[in-house]
Amino acid sequence: MGFQNFLDFHLPDDVFRAKGLLWFKESQLRYIFQLSGKRYDMATDEWKVPPTNQLVLIGRNLNPEQLKADLNNCLEPALAVAEAVLSS
């Protein structure tokens, strides 16, 4: 599942705001993501630090474990494994 698929079909309605820095394998650019309600925007910029993904979701009655699982499904398999190892 890609990030667009997550936004379209898996993002809970109870997420009101989100923002973060995203790294997509297809691009060398840093994506600056902002979401308010169902509207979102992505701007691009050069990375000034090693690329990574950072995302904050703000909402009510969210299931953090389900959100982590859905977002991990957006990652390349090697990145998801690295993330799981780093979180342990």
Helices and strands as residue ranges (DSSP letters): H 3-5, I 6-10, E 15-22, E 30-36, E 39-45, E 54-59, H 64-72, H 77-87
